[in-house]
């Protein structure tokens, strides 16, 4: 899992918080699923109306999934940046050699 590779020694809570905060910040809103009635008992007009509702739901769901993918990429980049900054050696970690 990519999440585990990013967390190399970093607290799980920090990494999870970074990811969840980015998703919340993006404002991805999951669409409510439409009702799916038994179509064998529906007339053509009602079937067409239900089909239109399902098509609209699928279009909105695709937008939601794209938002989640974008949020995930932003969150992972943010978490990687934090971990890279933390993993970078501090001046006190480097042995200074003088001539």
Biopython code that builds the backbone (N, CA, C, O; Angstrom):
import numpy as np
from Bio.PDB.StructureBuilder import StructureBuilder

atoms = [
    (1, "UNK", "N", (0.847, -1.177, 0.000)),
    (1, "UNK", "CA", (0.000, 0.000, 0.000)),
    (1, "UNK", "C", (0.891, 1.239, 0.000)),
    (1, "UNK", "O", (1.844, 1.307, 0.776)),
    (2, "UNK", "N", (0.604, 2.208, -0.845)),
    (2, "UNK", "CA", (1.433, 3.404, -0.974)),
    (2, "UNK", "C", (1.462, 4.187, 0.326)),
    (2, "UNK", "O", (2.492, 4.760, 0.683)),
    (3, "UNK", "N", (0.344, 4.217, 1.036)),
    (3, "UNK", "CA", (0.258, 4.950, 2.293)),
    (3, "UNK", "C", (1.336, 4.477, 3.258)),
    (3, "UNK", "O", (1.976, 5.301, 3.911)),
    (4, "UNK", "N", (1.550, 3.180, 3.361)),
    (4, "UNK", "CA", (2.560, 2.638, 4.271)),
    (4, "UNK", "C", (3.965, 3.043, 3.852)),
    (4, "UNK", "O", (4.819, 3.291, 4.703)),
    (5, "UNK", "N", (4.210, 3.112, 2.555)),
    (5, "UNK", "CA", (5.539, 3.517, 2.088)),
    (5, "UNK", "C", (5.809, 4.968, 2.433)),
    (5, "UNK", "O", (6.950, 5.330, 2.720)),
    (6, "UNK", "N", (4.783, 5.807, 2.411)),
    (6, "UNK", "CA", (4.985, 7.213, 2.739)),
    (6, "UNK", "C", (5.276, 7.422, 4.215)),
    (6, "UNK", "O", (5.973, 8.368, 4.582)),
    (7, "UNK", "N", (4.758, 6.566, 5.050)),
    (7, "UNK", "CA", (4.811, 6.828, 6.480)),
    (7, "UNK", "C", (6.116, 6.416, 7.150)),
    (7, "UNK", "O", (6.222, 6.556, 8.368)),
    (8, "UNK", "N", (7.096, 5.926, 6.440)),
    (8, "UNK", "CA", (8.394, 5.495, 6.962)),
    (8, "UNK", "C", (8.748, 6.084, 8.331)),
    (8, "UNK", "O", (9.480, 7.069, 8.416)),
    (9, "UNK", "N", (8.244, 5.497, 9.362)),
    (9, "UNK", "CA", (8.597, 5.922, 10.699)),
    (9, "UNK", "C", (7.807, 7.115, 11.206)),
    (9, "UNK", "O", (7.906, 7.446, 12.388)),
    (10, "UNK", "N", (7.045, 7.757, 10.377)),
    (10, "UNK", "CA", (6.233, 8.889, 10.836)),
    (10, "UNK", "C", (5.009, 8.341, 11.540)),
    (10, "UNK", "O", (4.517, 7.262, 11.209)),
    (11, "UNK", "N", (4.526, 9.088, 12.506)),
    (11, "UNK", "CA", (3.326, 8.616, 13.206)),
    (11, "UNK", "C", (2.160, 8.451, 12.242)),
    (11, "UNK", "O", (1.913, 9.306, 11.391)),
    (12, "UNK", "N", (1.456, 7.349, 12.388)),
    (12, "UNK", "CA", (0.300, 7.057, 11.536)),
    (12, "UNK", "C", (-0.734, 8.161, 11.638)),
    (12, "UNK", "O", (-1.315, 8.553, 10.625)),
    (13, "UNK", "N", (-0.976, 8.666, 12.819)),
    (13, "UNK", "CA", (-1.999, 9.696, 13.010)),
    (13, "UNK", "C", (-1.683, 10.962, 12.230)),
    (13, "UNK", "O", (-2.588, 11.587, 11.675)),
    (14, "UNK", "N", (-0.411, 11.351, 12.178)),
    (14, "UNK", "CA", (-0.030, 12.555, 11.430)),
    (14, "UNK", "C", (-0.325, 12.382, 9.958)),
    (14, "UNK", "O", (-0.911, 13.263, 9.329)),
    (15, "UNK", "N", (0.076, 11.253, 9.404)),
    (15, "UNK", "CA", (-0.140, 11.011, 7.986)),
    (15, "UNK", "C", (-1.631, 10.919, 7.683)),
    (15, "UNK", "O", (-2.091, 11.484, 6.691)),
    (16, "UNK", "N", (-2.386, 10.225, 8.513)),
    (16, "UNK", "CA", (-3.836, 10.114, 8.309)),
    (16, "UNK", "C", (-4.505, 11.476, 8.418)),
    (16, "UNK", "O", (-5.421, 11.779, 7.654)),
    (17, "UNK", "N", (-4.062, 12.291, 9.351)),
    (17, "UNK", "CA", (-4.645, 13.622, 9.512)),
    (17, "UNK", "C", (-4.385, 14.496, 8.292)),
    (17, "UNK", "O", (-5.260, 15.245, 7.858)),
    (18, "UNK", "N", (-3.180, 14.396, 7.744)),
    (18, "UNK", "CA", (-2.868, 15.165, 6.541)),
    (18, "UNK", "C", (-3.765, 14.763, 5.380)),
    (18, "UNK", "O", (-4.274, 15.616, 4.653)),
    (19, "UNK", "N", (-3.953, 13.471, 5.214)),
    (19, "UNK", "CA", (-4.769, 12.991, 4.105)),
    (19, "UNK", "C", (-6.223, 13.372, 4.308)),
    (19, "UNK", "O", (-6.858, 13.866, 3.376)),
    (20, "UNK", "N", (-6.768, 13.161, 5.493)),
    (20, "UNK", "CA", (-8.179, 13.470, 5.704)),
    (20, "UNK", "C", (-8.443, 14.962, 5.650)),
    (20, "UNK", "O", (-9.516, 15.372, 5.206)),
    (21, "UNK", "N", (-7.499, 15.792, 6.089)),
    (21, "UNK", "CA", (-7.719, 17.234, 6.040)),
    (21, "UNK", "C", (-7.733, 17.743, 4.610)),
    (21, "UNK", "O", (-8.493, 18.656, 4.290)),
    (22, "UNK", "N", (-6.905, 17.168, 3.741)),
    (22, "UNK", "CA", (-6.906, 17.590, 2.344)),
    (22, "UNK", "C", (-8.189, 17.192, 1.642)),
    (22, "UNK", "O", (-8.722, 17.960, 0.841)),
    (23, "UNK", "N", (-8.695, 15.986, 1.936)),
    (23, "UNK", "CA", (-9.949, 15.558, 1.319)),
    (23, "UNK", "C", (-11.078, 16.464, 1.785)),
    (23, "UNK", "O", (-11.911, 16.879, 0.980)),
    (24, "UNK", "N", (-11.114, 16.774, 3.069)),
    (24, "UNK", "CA", (-12.158, 17.655, 3.571)),
    (24, "UNK", "C", (-12.033, 19.044, 2.965)),
    (24, "UNK", "O", (-13.040, 19.681, 2.656)),
    (25, "UNK", "N", (-10.812, 19.515, 2.794)),
    (25, "UNK", "CA", (-10.601, 20.843, 2.232)),
    (25, "UNK", "C", (-11.058, 20.920, 0.785)),
    (25, "UNK", "O", (-11.536, 21.966, 0.346)),
    (26, "UNK", "N", (-10.923, 19.842, 0.041)),
    (26, "UNK", "CA", (-11.340, 19.842, -1.353)),
    (26, "UNK", "C", (-12.856, 19.907, -1.478)),
    (26, "UNK", "O", (-13.355, 20.381, -2.499)),
    (27, "UNK", "N", (-13.600, 19.453, -0.488)),
    (27, "UNK", "CA", (-15.050, 19.513, -0.530)),
    (27, "UNK", "C", (-15.671, 18.530, -1.505)),
    (27, "UNK", "O", (-16.641, 18.863, -2.186)),
    (28, "UNK", "N", (-15.134, 17.339, -1.579)),
    (28, "UNK", "CA", (-15.721, 16.316, -2.442)),
    (28, "UNK", "C", (-17.030, 15.847, -1.819)),
    (28, "UNK", "O", (-17.054, 15.346, -0.695)),
    (29, "UNK", "N", (-18.104, 16.016, -2.557)),
    (29, "UNK", "CA", (-19.411, 15.621, -2.039)),
    (29, "UNK", "C", (-19.929, 14.405, -2.786)),
    (29, "UNK", "O", (-20.143, 14.445, -3.998)),
    (30, "UNK", "N", (-20.125, 13.330, -2.047)),
    (30, "UNK", "CA", (-20.619, 12.088, -2.640)),
    (30, "UNK", "C", (-22.097, 12.251, -2.980)),
    (30, "UNK", "O", (-22.888, 12.671, -2.135)),
    (31, "UNK", "N", (-22.468, 11.922, -4.208)),
    (31, "UNK", "CA", (-23.881, 12.053, -4.568)),
    (31, "UNK", "C", (-24.727, 10.970, -3.910)),
    (31, "UNK", "O", (-24.257, 9.859, -3.664)),
    (32, "UNK", "N", (-25.961, 11.304, -3.633)),
    (32, "UNK", "CA", (-26.888, 10.322, -3.075)),
    (32, "UNK", "C", (-27.328, 9.382, -4.199)),
    (32, "UNK", "O", (-27.656, 9.832, -5.296)),
    (33, "UNK", "N", (-27.333, 8.088, -3.923)),
    (33, "UNK", "CA", (-27.745, 7.154, -4.974)),
    (33, "UNK", "C", (-29.242, 7.260, -5.234)),
    (33, "UNK", "O", (-30.029, 7.462, -4.309)),
    (34, "UNK", "N", (-29.622, 7.123, -6.480)),
    (34, "UNK", "CA", (-31.052, 7.157, -6.795)),
    (34, "UNK", "C", (-31.705, 5.824, -6.447)),
    (34, "UNK", "O", (-31.033, 4.797, -6.345)),
    (35, "UNK", "N", (-32.989, 5.855, -6.272)),
    (35, "UNK", "CA", (-33.713, 4.603, -6.081)),
    (35, "UNK", "C", (-33.735, 3.834, -7.391)),
    (35, "UNK", "O", (-33.839, 4.422, -8.467)),
    (36, "UNK", "N", (-33.637, 2.537, -7.291)),
    (36, "UNK", "CA", (-33.657, 1.699, -8.488)),
    (36, "UNK", "C", (-34.849, 0.742, -8.360)),
    (36, "UNK", "O", (-34.749, -0.316, -7.739)),
    (37, "UNK", "N", (-35.976, 1.138, -8.962)),
    (37, "UNK", "CA", (-37.168, 0.292, -8.866)),
    (37, "UNK", "C", (-37.078, -0.926, -9.791)),
    (37, "UNK", "O", (-36.224, -0.986, -10.677)),
    (38, "UNK", "N", (-37.952, -1.870, -9.575)),
    (38, "UNK", "CA", (-38.041, -3.030, -10.452)),
    (38, "UNK", "C", (-38.566, -2.547, -11.802)),
    (38, "UNK", "O", (-39.719, -2.130, -11.907)),
    (39, "UNK", "N", (-37.739, -2.600, -12.813)),
    (39, "UNK", "CA", (-38.120, -2.024, -14.099)),
    (39, "UNK", "C", (-39.127, -2.867, -14.870)),
    (39, "UNK", "O", (-39.699, -2.391, -15.851)),
    (40, "UNK", "N", (-39.352, -4.090, -14.456)),
    (40, "UNK", "CA", (-40.317, -4.927, -15.175)),
    (40, "UNK", "C", (-41.747, -4.409, -15.012)),
    (40, "UNK", "O", (-42.615, -4.737, -15.821)),
    (41, "UNK", "N", (-42.000, -3.612, -13.985)),
    (41, "UNK", "CA", (-43.348, -3.096, -13.741)),
    (41, "UNK", "C", (-43.516, -1.641, -14.159)),
    (41, "UNK", "O", (-44.533, -1.028, -13.834)),
    (42, "UNK", "N", (-42.543, -1.072, -14.871)),
    (42, "UNK", "CA", (-42.589, 0.342, -15.210)),
    (42, "UNK", "C", (-42.993, 0.545, -16.667)),
    (42, "UNK", "O", (-42.645, -0.243, -17.547)),
    (43, "UNK", "N", (-43.739, 1.625, -16.894)),
    (43, "UNK", "CA", (-44.050, 1.970, -18.283)),
    (43, "UNK", "C", (-42.831, 2.662, -18.895)),
    (43, "UNK", "O", (-41.886, 2.996, -18.179)),
    (44, "UNK", "N", (-42.843, 2.874, -20.183)),
    (44, "UNK", "CA", (-41.699, 3.418, -20.916)),
    (44, "UNK", "C", (-41.291, 4.801, -20.413)),
    (44, "UNK", "O", (-40.101, 5.085, -20.281)),
    (45, "UNK", "N", (-42.259, 5.651, -20.136)),
    (45, "UNK", "CA", (-41.952, 7.005, -19.671)),
    (45, "UNK", "C", (-41.240, 6.982, -18.324)),
    (45, "UNK", "O", (-40.282, 7.724, -18.108)),
    (46, "UNK", "N", (-41.709, 6.129, -17.423)),
    (46, "UNK", "CA", (-41.087, 6.024, -16.103)),
    (46, "UNK", "C", (-39.695, 5.409, -16.221)),
    (46, "UNK", "O", (-38.766, 5.841, -15.538)),
    (47, "UNK", "N", (-39.545, 4.408, -17.082)),
    (47, "UNK", "CA", (-38.219, 3.808, -17.304)),
    (47, "UNK", "C", (-37.244, 4.848, -17.832)),
    (47, "UNK", "O", (-36.090, 4.894, -17.408)),
    (48, "UNK", "N", (-37.707, 5.683, -18.758)),
    (48, "UNK", "CA", (-36.856, 6.746, -19.298)),
    (48, "UNK", "C", (-36.470, 7.744, -18.215)),
    (48, "UNK", "O", (-35.332, 8.212, -18.172)),
    (49, "UNK", "N", (-37.424, 8.071, -17.336)),
    (49, "UNK", "CA", (-37.140, 9.010, -16.243)),
    (49, "UNK", "C", (-36.115, 8.425, -15.278)),
    (49, "UNK", "O", (-35.195, 9.121, -14.850)),
    (50, "UNK", "N", (-36.272, 7.153, -14.936)),
    (50, "UNK", "CA", (-35.320, 6.494, -14.029)),
    (50, "UNK", "C", (-33.947, 6.407, -14.697)),
    (50, "UNK", "O", (-32.926, 6.628, -14.044)),
    (51, "UNK", "N", (-33.917, 6.090, -15.982)),
    (51, "UNK", "CA", (-32.653, 6.036, -16.716)),
    (51, "UNK", "C", (-31.949, 7.387, -16.675)),
    (51, "UNK", "O", (-30.734, 7.449, -16.488)),
    (52, "UNK", "N", (-32.707, 8.469, -16.849)),
    (52, "UNK", "CA", (-32.124, 9.818, -16.788)),
    (52, "UNK", "C", (-31.559, 10.100, -15.396)),
    (52, "UNK", "O", (-30.493, 10.703, -15.273)),
    (53, "UNK", "N", (-32.266, 9.668, -14.346)),
    (53, "UNK", "CA", (-31.774, 9.863, -12.973)),
    (53, "UNK", "C", (-30.480, 9.082, -12.742)),
    (53, "UNK", "O", (-29.547, 9.586, -12.118)),
    (54, "UNK", "N", (-30.432, 7.864, -13.243)),
    (54, "UNK", "CA", (-29.229, 7.036, -13.074)),
    (54, "UNK", "C", (-28.067, 7.616, -13.871)),
    (54, "UNK", "O", (-26.934, 7.640, -13.393)),
    (55, "UNK", "N", (-28.347, 8.082, -15.085)),
    (55, "UNK", "CA", (-27.291, 8.713, -15.893)),
    (55, "UNK", "C", (-26.731, 9.946, -15.185)),
    (55, "UNK", "O", (-25.519, 10.160, -15.172)),
    (56, "UNK", "N", (-27.610, 10.754, -14.598)),
    (56, "UNK", "CA", (-27.173, 11.946, -13.868)),
    (56, "UNK", "C", (-26.342, 11.549, -12.643)),
    (56, "UNK", "O", (-25.335, 12.185, -12.329)),
    (57, "UNK", "N", (-26.778, 10.496, -11.963)),
    (57, "UNK", "CA", (-26.038, 10.005, -10.801)),
    (57, "UNK", "C", (-24.636, 9.544, -11.210)),
    (57, "UNK", "O", (-23.658, 9.869, -10.538)),
    (58, "UNK", "N", (-24.535, 8.794, -12.300)),
    (58, "UNK", "CA", (-23.237, 8.295, -12.764)),
    (58, "UNK", "C", (-22.325, 9.469, -13.136)),
    (58, "UNK", "O", (-21.135, 9.451, -12.819)),
    (59, "UNK", "N", (-22.866, 10.473, -13.794)),
    (59, "UNK", "CA", (-22.062, 11.645, -14.161)),
    (59, "UNK", "C", (-21.554, 12.358, -12.910)),
    (59, "UNK", "O", (-20.389, 12.750, -12.840)),
    (60, "UNK", "N", (-22.430, 12.521, -11.932)),
    (60, "UNK", "CA", (-22.034, 13.178, -10.682)),
    (60, "UNK", "C", (-21.050, 12.311, -9.905)),
    (60, "UNK", "O", (-20.117, 12.834, -9.295)),
    (61, "UNK", "N", (-21.244, 11.004, -9.919)),
    (61, "UNK", "CA", (-20.320, 10.096, -9.233)),
    (61, "UNK", "C", (-18.933, 10.166, -9.872)),
    (61, "UNK", "O", (-17.924, 10.130, -9.168)),
    (62, "UNK", "N", (-18.877, 10.268, -11.204)),
    (62, "UNK", "CA", (-17.584, 10.402, -11.872)),
    (62, "UNK", "C", (-16.876, 11.685, -11.451)),
    (62, "UNK", "O", (-15.658, 11.688, -11.275)),
    (63, "UNK", "N", (-17.621, 12.766, -11.287)),
    (63, "UNK", "CA", (-17.033, 14.022, -10.801)),
    (63, "UNK", "C", (-16.525, 13.846, -9.371)),
    (63, "UNK", "O", (-15.443, 14.325, -9.032)),
    (64, "UNK", "N", (-17.297, 13.166, -8.541)),
    (64, "UNK", "CA", (-16.909, 12.898, -7.159)),
    (64, "UNK", "C", (-15.622, 12.067, -7.111)),
    (64, "UNK", "O", (-14.711, 12.376, -6.343)),
    (65, "UNK", "N", (-15.550, 11.013, -7.931)),
    (65, "UNK", "CA", (-14.363, 10.170, -7.950)),
    (65, "UNK", "C", (-13.137, 10.942, -8.441)),
    (65, "UNK", "O", (-12.034, 10.744, -7.932)),
    (66, "UNK", "N", (-13.326, 11.813, -9.421)),
    (66, "UNK", "CA", (-12.214, 12.645, -9.895)),
    (66, "UNK", "C", (-11.746, 13.585, -8.784)),
    (66, "UNK", "O", (-10.548, 13.809, -8.615)),
    (67, "UNK", "N", (-12.691, 14.126, -8.037)),
    (67, "UNK", "CA", (-12.343, 14.999, -6.905)),
    (67, "UNK", "C", (-11.541, 14.226, -5.865)),
    (67, "UNK", "O", (-10.546, 14.731, -5.346)),
    (68, "UNK", "N", (-11.971, 12.997, -5.558)),
    (68, "UNK", "CA", (-11.237, 12.182, -4.587)),
    (68, "UNK", "C", (-9.826, 11.874, -5.083)),
    (68, "UNK", "O", (-8.871, 11.913, -4.307)),
    (69, "UNK", "N", (-9.695, 11.572, -6.365)),
    (69, "UNK", "CA", (-8.367, 11.292, -6.917)),
    (69, "UNK", "C", (-7.470, 12.517, -6.805)),
    (69, "UNK", "O", (-6.298, 12.404, -6.445)),
    (70, "UNK", "N", (-8.017, 13.678, -7.112)),
    (70, "UNK", "CA", (-7.232, 14.912, -7.011)),
    (70, "UNK", "C", (-6.876, 15.189, -5.555)),
    (70, "UNK", "O", (-5.742, 15.558, -5.251)),
    (71, "UNK", "N", (-7.827, 15.015, -4.668)),
    (71, "UNK", "CA", (-7.569, 15.234, -3.243)),
    (71, "UNK", "C", (-6.530, 14.270, -2.719)),
    (71, "UNK", "O", (-5.675, 14.641, -1.915)),
    (72, "UNK", "N", (-6.606, 13.023, -3.176)),
    (72, "UNK", "CA", (-5.641, 12.016, -2.761)),
    (72, "UNK", "C", (-4.238, 12.411, -3.208)),
    (72, "UNK", "O", (-3.282, 12.299, -2.439)),
    (73, "UNK", "N", (-4.116, 12.870, -4.442)),
    (73, "UNK", "CA", (-2.796, 13.269, -4.957)),
    (73, "UNK", "C", (-2.247, 14.452, -4.173)),
    (73, "UNK", "O", (-1.060, 14.490, -3.851)),
    (74, "UNK", "N", (-3.102, 15.413, -3.867)),
    (74, "UNK", "CA", (-2.679, 16.591, -3.100)),
    (74, "UNK", "C", (-2.261, 16.167, -1.690)),
    (74, "UNK", "O", (-1.237, 16.618, -1.178)),
    (75, "UNK", "N", (-3.052, 15.305, -1.074)),
    (75, "UNK", "CA", (-2.752, 14.857, 0.287)),
    (75, "UNK", "C", (-1.447, 14.066, 0.340)),
    (75, "UNK", "O", (-0.640, 14.258, 1.250)),
    (76, "UNK", "N", (-1.241, 13.188, -0.622)),
    (76, "UNK", "CA", (-0.008, 12.400, -0.647)),
    (76, "UNK", "C", (1.208, 13.291, -0.867)),
    (76, "UNK", "O", (2.252, 13.082, -0.248)),
    (77, "UNK", "N", (1.079, 14.276, -1.742)),
    (77, "UNK", "CA", (2.194, 15.201, -1.975)),
    (77, "UNK", "C", (2.492, 16.003, -0.714)),
    (77, "UNK", "O", (3.652, 16.229, -0.370)),
    (78, "UNK", "N", (1.447, 16.426, -0.037)),
    (78, "UNK", "CA", (1.628, 17.182, 1.206)),
    (78, "UNK", "C", (2.293, 16.313, 2.269)),
    (78, "UNK", "O", (3.218, 16.757, 2.950)),
    (79, "UNK", "N", (1.824, 15.080, 2.411)),
    (79, "UNK", "CA", (2.413, 14.177, 3.402)),
    (79, "UNK", "C", (3.865, 13.878, 3.063)),
    (79, "UNK", "O", (4.715, 13.847, 3.953)),
    (80, "UNK", "N", (4.162, 13.657, 1.780)),
    (80, "UNK", "CA", (5.537, 13.388, 1.359)),
    (80, "UNK", "C", (6.429, 14.586, 1.655)),
    (80, "UNK", "O", (7.563, 14.419, 2.102)),
    (81, "UNK", "N", (5.927, 15.788, 1.410)),
    (81, "UNK", "CA", (6.712, 16.995, 1.684)),
    (81, "UNK", "C", (7.039, 17.097, 3.174)),
    (81, "UNK", "O", (8.170, 17.409, 3.547)),
    (82, "UNK", "N", (6.057, 16.836, 4.010)),
    (82, "UNK", "CA", (6.281, 16.878, 5.467)),
    (82, "UNK", "C", (7.312, 15.821, 5.865)),
    (82, "UNK", "O", (8.241, 16.111, 6.619)),
    (83, "UNK", "N", (7.148, 14.598, 5.360)),
    (83, "UNK", "CA", (8.079, 13.529, 5.714)),
    (83, "UNK", "C", (9.472, 13.803, 5.180)),
    (83, "UNK", "O", (10.456, 13.524, 5.865)),
    (84, "UNK", "N", (9.581, 14.345, 3.968)),
    (84, "UNK", "CA", (10.890, 14.685, 3.413)),
    (84, "UNK", "C", (11.572, 15.767, 4.247)),
    (84, "UNK", "O", (12.774, 15.702, 4.506)),
    (85, "UNK", "N", (10.792, 16.758, 4.661)),
    (85, "UNK", "CA", (11.371, 17.816, 5.506)),
    (85, "UNK", "C", (11.826, 17.241, 6.842)),
    (85, "UNK", "O", (12.867, 17.639, 7.365)),
    (86, "UNK", "N", (11.060, 16.314, 7.395)),
    (86, "UNK", "CA", (11.423, 15.714, 8.675)),
    (86, "UNK", "C", (12.639, 14.806, 8.522)),
    (86, "UNK", "O", (13.479, 14.742, 9.420)),
    (87, "UNK", "N", (12.741, 14.109, 7.403)),
    (87, "UNK", "CA", (13.841, 13.169, 7.182)),
    (87, "UNK", "C", (15.142, 13.872, 6.793)),
    (87, "UNK", "O", (16.214, 13.276, 6.895)),
    (88, "UNK", "N", (15.065, 15.115, 6.355)),
    (88, "UNK", "CA", (16.273, 15.843, 5.956)),
    (88, "UNK", "C", (17.172, 16.011, 7.178)),
    (88, "UNK", "O", (16.694, 16.309, 8.273)),
    (89, "UNK", "N", (18.459, 15.821, 6.988)),
    (89, "UNK", "CA", (19.364, 15.942, 8.141)),
    (89, "UNK", "C", (19.421, 17.380, 8.650)),
    (89, "UNK", "O", (19.453, 18.336, 7.876)),
    (90, "UNK", "N", (19.433, 17.495, 9.941)),
    (90, "UNK", "CA", (19.606, 18.801, 10.562)),
    (90, "UNK", "C", (21.099, 19.106, 10.637)),
    (90, "UNK", "O", (21.927, 18.203, 10.517)),
    (91, "UNK", "N", (21.435, 20.348, 10.832)),
    (91, "UNK", "CA", (22.847, 20.736, 10.928)),
    (91, "UNK", "C", (23.536, 19.951, 12.027)),
    (91, "UNK", "O", (24.703, 19.586, 11.886)),
    (92, "UNK", "N", (22.840, 19.689, 13.108)),
    (92, "UNK", "CA", (23.448, 18.949, 14.214)),
    (92, "UNK", "C", (23.628, 17.473, 13.882)),
    (92, "UNK", "O", (24.389, 16.781, 14.557)),
    (93, "UNK", "N", (22.935, 16.975, 12.847)),
    (93, "UNK", "CA", (23.066, 15.577, 12.439)),
    (93, "UNK", "C", (24.272, 15.357, 11.531)),
    (93, "UNK", "O", (24.682, 14.216, 11.314)),
    (94, "UNK", "N", (24.830, 16.410, 11.010)),
    (94, "UNK", "CA", (25.936, 16.318, 10.050)),
    (94, "UNK", "C", (27.245, 16.535, 10.796)),
    (94, "UNK", "O", (27.395, 17.500, 11.546)),
    (95, "UNK", "N", (28.178, 15.637, 10.584)),
    (95, "UNK", "CA", (29.487, 15.793, 11.223)),
    (95, "UNK", "C", (30.263, 16.832, 10.399)),
    (95, "UNK", "O", (30.450, 16.679, 9.192)),
    (96, "UNK", "N", (30.693, 17.858, 11.067)),
    (96, "UNK", "CA", (31.441, 18.919, 10.399)),
    (96, "UNK", "C", (32.909, 18.552, 10.429)),
    (96, "UNK", "O", (33.468, 18.284, 11.492)),
    (97, "UNK", "N", (33.533, 18.539, 9.262)),
    (97, "UNK", "CA", (34.958, 18.226, 9.149)),
    (97, "UNK", "C", (35.684, 19.517, 8.775)),
    (97, "UNK", "O", (35.344, 20.170, 7.788)),
    (98, "UNK", "N", (36.650, 19.862, 9.547)),
    (98, "UNK", "CA", (37.438, 21.062, 9.265)),
    (98, "UNK", "C", (38.868, 20.660, 8.964)),
    (98, "UNK", "O", (39.368, 19.641, 9.441)),
    (99, "UNK", "N", (39.506, 21.486, 8.164)),
    (99, "UNK", "CA", (40.924, 21.238, 7.828)),
    (99, "UNK", "C", (41.828, 21.996, 8.753)),
    (99, "UNK", "O", (43.050, 21.914, 8.626)),
]
sb = StructureBuilder()
sb.init_structure("model")
sb.init_model(0)
sb.init_chain("A")
sb.init_seg("    ")
for serial, (resi, resn, name, xyz) in enumerate(atoms, 1):
    if name == "N":
        sb.init_residue(resn, " ", resi, " ")
    sb.init_atom(name, np.array(xyz, "f"), 0.0, 1.0, " ", f" {name:<3s}", serial, name[0])
structure = sb.get_structure()
